[in-house]
Amino acid sequence: MNASTAGRRSVAMAFPRILALPPLALAVGYIVAYVLMDWVSFIQPFAPFGITPWNPPTGVSFVLVLLFGQRYIPLLFVAPLAADIVVRHLPFAWPLEIGTSAIDGAGYALALLVLLRPAVGFNPSLTSMRDLVTLIAVAAISSGAVAMSYVGILVLTGWILPSDFANAALHFWIGDLIGIIVVTPFASIMLTRGRTVRFSLEVAVQIAAIFATLTLVFVYAEAHRFELFYILFLPVIWMAVRGGLELVSIGVLVTQIGLICAVQMLPRGAVDVTAFQALMLVLATTGLAAGAVVTQHRRTESQLRLHQESLGRVARLGSMGELAAMIAHEINQPLMAAGTYARLVADELRSPAAKHADLVETAEKAAAQVQRAAKVVRQLRALIRLDQSGRAPIAVERIVNETLALARPELERHSIATRFALEPGLPPVMADLLQIEQVLLNLLRNAAEAIGDTGAADGGVTIVARRSGRELVEVEVSDSGPGFPQDFSASELPVLSSKKPEGLGLGLSLCRSIVELHGGTLSLGGGRGGAVVRFTLPVASGS
């Protein structure tokens, strides 16, 4: 992965093949997807020019700019015009056509620029409830402004009667807002986190429950459709509680598609689509909020477990003073005895009347005391060694994404962009999740501190995970900082070695110990362009 490729977006990505696409290919793909989704969702328009109750292309626009950068904002002006040409066959004269496309593009461009501001602290991966609330709030405000401006210019030009302004604006607003809320979380999570949900019998039952409820609402309960629609909250909340934001985003998308398909199968005018979309908006917002709470709670539990593990190790060691006193007390006596016996041997050798048997006996006693000291050292090492009972097959993308979530405050404090490239088909590794997260977290924090010390305003950290032979997976962490000194070597790294003024040097040494206890290796590299740390982990058996 070269620098130009990595610089296309500033958030972690789970699919490097998408990241490797040329900008032109990505732009064409977006335009095609926008037009196609506009054609699919062109249902029950308010007027022939097409204000529809569901506009998923708007959600695709949000995903494009949030994940790949503001360089693609000009496409937000081009895509609506292309959709009008292909789907609606230019309903307006060119001046009005360009004006409406400009309103659409400018409104959402401003909204996305707000979300991309570092001061806002928005994470497109939606790792917290704050991110979800920010997305929904910005989407609601921007879509409302675009809807009123778009419909307003049509009223001024005589395409819509003034009495229809409120109804048309409501159609437009709900259509765009539900398109953003349904499409953007699903696509953002899939592109940044990869495959986070495994298909299981429970997931199949949940999806089946959604379709069963939609069948009940639109086929067997014509007189009570609105009342029975609320039954859909049960499977959606079930998915939120069991799978968090990752699973419920899929559930919301499935529900929306099922709702639109059900409406399409009914005679035109049989139901008020906008009213159902308003209910869908409430359902989607509630489900996503519940999922975000569950995901955030699980992440907090993971952080708590990590902290408890660290505190447990610290508790076993006690304070540094207690540890030093314990080592001195346990080793001092055998070493003093060994020294005494060694001096006796020296005195005997200087004596002309020295007896060979006495020398052998004294030397054996000295050796026994040295072995006793070595035993004490082994016991102390056993006391503080890392536990191996928590190792299990774990996906590398999960390790990286959860660690990025933990390191996010430190990275944002230094305004550091993170990039993640994952080799396709990467097998799970056999590792203790908390220990390897601690390794990666330490490397990210080291990178953040190194970049922060340079005062650079556009620092970056790149994480690349790839296969290394048949039995190992290599994780590479590179940064744009000053790099390691030339005499800094991981193979000769002493236990207490640090280039930081106040550091004890336990960080990289501890990382190396953890990696080596897992059966891997840790190496340092890089140069003036930044530091590079690589470590390997064994592939889980059977993968």
N, C-alpha and C positions, 0 to 999 in steps of 0.2 A: 504494500500500500504506500503510494508516494504522497508527498505533501499536498499536491494539488488535488488528489482524490480525497484525502482526508478533510480538506478544507471546505467541502461542499455543504456541510451542515455542522452544527455545534452541539448536537445531542447524540447520545449513544444509539447506535443502530444495530439491529440483530441480523440483517441480511446484507452482507458485503457486496453481493451481486447488484443490488439496487444502487448501492453507493458507487459502484464502478461504472454505472451508466454515464455516457457523455451528457452534458447539459442539454444539448439539442434533443437527444432521444427522450430524456425525462420530460422536456417541455412538450414534445409531440404526444407522448403517452398521456400527459395530463389533459391536453386539449381533447384527445380522443375519448378519454374516460369521462370528461365533463359532458361532452356532447352526447355520448351514449347514455349516461345516467339521466341527462335531461330528457332524452327521447323516451326512456323507460318510465320516467316519473311524470310524463305529460298526461295527466289524468284529470278529468273533470275541471278544466280551466275556468276561471271566473269569466273570461272573455276570450274571443278568438286569438288574441295576442298572447294569452297563456300565463295567467297568475294562478299557479297550482298549489294545492294544499300540502305538497311534499316536494322539497327541493334538495335532494342529497348532493347534487354537484357543489353546493356551497360548502358542505362538510369536506369534500375532496380538496377544495381551495384552501381551507384552513390547514389540512394535513400537509399539503405541498409546501406552504410557506413556513409553517412551524418546524417542520423536520428538515427542510433543505435550504432554508434561508430566504432573506428578503430579496435576493437577487431575482427571484421568480415572481415578484409582485406585479410587474408589467403584464404577466399572463392573465391576471385577474380581470384586466380590461379587455383582453382578446377573447377569452373563453365565452363570456355571455354573447358577444357578437357572433362568434362561430356557431353557437347553439341556435341563435335566432335565424341564421342563414340556413342551417341544415334542418332543424326541427320545425320552425314556424314559417320558413320561407319569407323572411324579411317583412314582418307585419307593419312596420313603420317606414316612413321616408328616411333617407339616410341621415339627415341632421338629427331627427328625433331618435333614430336607432343608435347613433353614436352617443347621444346625450344620455339615454337610459343605460347603456353599457358603462359609461363613465361613472354614473351614479352608483351602479352596482360595484364596480371595481374600486372606486375611491372609498366608499363606505367600509368595505371589508379590508382594504389595504390599511386604513387608519387603525382599525381594530387589531389587525395582526401586528402592526408596528408597536402598539401598546403592549401586547402580549410578549413581544420579543425584547422589550426594554429590560436591561439587567436589573434595574431598580424594582421592577414588578416581581422578579424571581419566579416566573412561571416555568414549570417543567412540562414539556409536551408529553412525557411519559405518564403524567398524572399519578405521581407517586404519593400524593397526599390529598386530603379533603380540600385543602386550600387551593391546590391546582384546579380541581374540578369546579369549585365554586367560582374561581376566577374565570375559567373558560365559559361557564354558563352565563355569568354576569355580563362579560364582554360580548358574548354572542347575542344575548337578549337585547342589549342596548344598541349594538351595531345593526342587527337585523331590523329592529324597530325603526331606527333612523333611515335605513335604506328603504324600507317599505313605505314610509310616509313620503320620502322624497320621490321615489319612483312613481307612486300613485299620484302624488301631487302634480308632477309634471304632465301626467296623462290627463288629469282633470283640467289643467291650464290649456292643454292643446285640444281639448274637446273629445278625447277618446273615452273618457269616463265621466259620467254625470256627477256633479258635486254631491248629490244625495247618496251616491254609491261609494264615496271616498272611504268611509269607516269600514264598510264591509270588504272592499277590495284590499285595503291596507291590512286588515286582520288576516285575510287569506294569505297575503304575501308574507306577513310577519311570522305566522305560525308555520308556513311551509318552509321558510329558510331556517327558522330556529330549530324545528324538529330535525331538519336535515343535518344541521351542525351537531346537535346533541346526540343523535344516533350514530352518525358516520365517524365523526372525529375521534371520540374515545376508542372505538373499536379499531380503527385503522392505526391510530397512534400507538396503542398498546401492542398491536401485532407487529408493527415495524420496529419498535424500539425494544421490545422484550422477547420477541420471537414466539415460539410455541409455549405458551404458559399454561394452557389447559389441555389435559389429556382426556380424550373421549372415553367415557365409561358408561356402564349401564345406568348410573344415576343421571348423568348428563342427558342420555337418550330419553329417560323418563321425563326429565324436566322439559325438554323440547317437545315431547309428545303431549305433555300437559298444556303447553301453550297452544298447540294446534287444536287440541280437543276443546279448549275453552273458546277459541275463535269459532270453531264449528258450532258450538252451542249457541254462541251469541248471534251469529249471522245466518244460521240454518234453522235452528229449532226454537228460537225465542225472539221472533220478530217484534213482538209487542213490548219486550223488556230488554232491548239491546243495550241501552245506556246503563241500566242497573246491573246487568250481568257482566258488563265489560270490566267491572272492578274485580271480578274473580281472577283476572289476569295478574293482579298484584301478587297472588299466592305463588305461582311458579317463578315469577321474576324475583320476588324477595327470597324465595328458597335458593335460587341460583346465587343471589348476592351473599347470603349467609354462608353457603357452602363453598363458593369459589371466589368470593371477593369481587373487586372491580373487573378483573380479567374475564371471569365467566359471565357476569351479569351484562357486560358490554355486548357479548355474543347474544345473550337472551333478549336484550332490548332490540338488537338488529333483527333477530328472527321474528320477534313480535311485530315490528314495524312492517317487514316484508309480508308476513302473513296477513296483517290488517289490510294492506293495499291490495293484495291478491283477492281477499274476500270481498272488498268493495268493488273490485273490477268484475267479479262474477255476478253481482247484483245488477238489476236494471238501473240505468242512469236516473239519478234523482231519487232512488229508493232510500238512500241514507244521506245525512248531512256529513260529508267527509271532513269538513273543517271542524265540526264539533267532535268527531271521533279523534281527529288529530290533536285537538286540545286535550282530550283525555289521555292520548298517547304521550303527549308532552309531560303531563303530570306523572304518568307511570314511569317514563324514562328517567325523569329527574329524581324521583323517589328511589328507583332501583339503583341508579348509578351512585346516589348519595349513600345508600345502605352498603353498596359494594365498596365504596371508598373507605367507609368507616371500618369495615371488616379487614380490608387490606392494610390500612394504617395500624389497626390493632395488632395484626399479626407481625407487622414490621417492628412495632414497639416491643412485642414479646421477644422477637429475635434479638433486638438490641439489648434487652434486659438479660436474656440468656448469655449473650456475649459478655456483658458487664459482670454478671454473676460468675462466669467462668474465670474472668480475669481477677475478680476479687478473691475467688477461691484459691487461685495460685498464689496471689499475694499473701493471703492468710496463711498458707502453708509455709511460706518463706518468713513471714513476720517482717519486722523492720530490718533495714540493712545492718544496723548496729547489732541486733539480736543474731542475725545470720553470721556476722563476723565473729561475734563472741562465741557462738556455738562451734564454728569451725576451729577457732583458736583453741578452745577448751578440749575438743575431741582429738585434735591432731597434735597438740603441744606435747602431751605426755609420751606417746610412742616416739615422737621425733627426738625428745630429750633423752629418752632411754637409748635410742639407736645411736645418738651422738656420744653418750657415755661409753657404750660398748665399743664404738669405733676408736675412741681415745685409748681405751684399755688395750685394744689390739695394737695401736701405734706404740704404746709404752712397752708392750711385750716384745714387739719386733726390735725395739732399740736395746732390749736387755740381752746380754750374751747367754743367759741361762734360760731363755724362752723355751717353753715346751710346745711342741706341735699340737698336741691334744687340747691344751688350754686355748691356743689361738683359734682352733677350729670351733670350739664350744662358744667362745666369745663372739666370733664372727656370725655364727648361726643365731645367737641371741639378737645381734644387731639386725640381721636380715628379717627375723621374726617381727621385730618392732616396725620395720619399714613396711612389711606386709600388713601389719595391723593398721598403720596409717592409710595405706591404699584401700583397705576394706572400709574405713571410715569415709573416705572420699566417695567410694562406690555407693555407700548407703545414702550419703547426702545427694548424690546425683539421682538415685532412685526416688528420693523424696520429692525432688522438684521436676522430674522428667514429665513430659507431656503425655497425657492419657491418650490411648489409642482405641478406646472402646466406642467412640462416637463416629467411626468411619463407616461410610455407606456410599453407594453409587449416587452421584449428584451431577446435575447438568452444569456445565461451565457457564452458560449464559445466566443461570440463576445466581451463581456465585458472584459474577461480575455485576449484574443488575442490583442485587441486594447490597453489595459493597458500595456501589455508586450512590445508592440512596443514603447510606450511612455517612459517606464522605461529602455529600452535597453541600452542607453548610460551610465546610472548610474551602471547598472548591469555589463556591460562589463568593466567599469573602475575598478571595484573590482574583475574582473575575476570570476563572479558568474554564475554558471549553473542554468537554470530554468527548472522546470518540471511541467507539467500540466496533470492531470488525470480527465476526465469527465465521470460521470456515464452515461451509455447508456440510451437514452430516457428521458433525463432531460428536464422538461418543461421550457418555458420562464418565467421570473420573471417580476413583475410590478415594474419598477424602473426608475429613472431619470439616463440616461446613463452617463452623465457628472459627477453627484454627486457620483455615485457608482464607476466610474473610479477614482475619486479623493480619495475615501476611499482605494481602492486597490493599487493605486499608492503610497499613503502615507505609507501603510504597506510594500510594496516592498522596498521603499527607506529607511525605518527604518531598515529593514532586511539587506539591502546592507551596511548601515553605521555600523550596529552592527558587521557584519562579517568583514568589512574592518578594524574596530578597533582592531580585534584580530590578524590581519596580516596573516590570513589563505589564502593559495594559491588555495585551492580547495573547496571554499564555495559553498553552494547550497541553493536554495529556491524552495519549492514544493507547488503547488497550487492544491487543490483537491476540486471538486464541486460534491455534492451529494444531494439526496433527504433527507429531515428531516421531516418526517411525511407527511401528505397529503397536507398541506398548505404552507410549507416552503421549501426553498432550502438553504443548508448550504455551505458556501465557507470557506475553511480552508487554511491558509497561514502559513507554517512552514519553519524555516530556521535552518542552522547549526551553528548559532552564539552562544554567551554565555548564551542566555536566559534571562528571566526577573528575577529581584531580588525576593526573597521569599515573601517580604511584598508588592509586586506590585499587585494590584487587580483592575480589570476593574470595578467591582461593587462599589468600593469606590474611584474611580479615580477622584480627584478634577479637577476643570476647568483648573487651571494653575499648572500642575504637569509635571515634566520632569526629566529624569535621565541623560540628556545631559548637559554638562557644559554651553552651550550657548542657550539651548532650553527654549521656553516659555511654553511648555507643552500643546499647542493647538492641536497637531496632533491627538493623540489617543482620546482625548476628542471630537474633531470635528468629527472624524470617528464614534464614538459612537452616537453622536447627529444625524448625517445623517442616520445611520442605524436605530435608534429608530424612527425617523420621517417617515421612510419607513415601520414601523411596525415590525421590526426585533430586534435582540439582538446582542450584541458584547461581547465576553468573551476572556480572556487571559489564556494561559496555557503553558506547556512545562517544561523544567528543564535544567539540565546541557547539554543535547543534543541539545539545541536550543529553541527558542521561538515559540509559536503557538498562532495564533489569529484566532478565528472563528467568523463569523457573518452570520446571516440568513436574507433572503429576502422573501417576500411573492410571492407565485406562482400567475401568471396572471390568472384572472378569465376565466373560460372556457377551461383551459389547463389540 
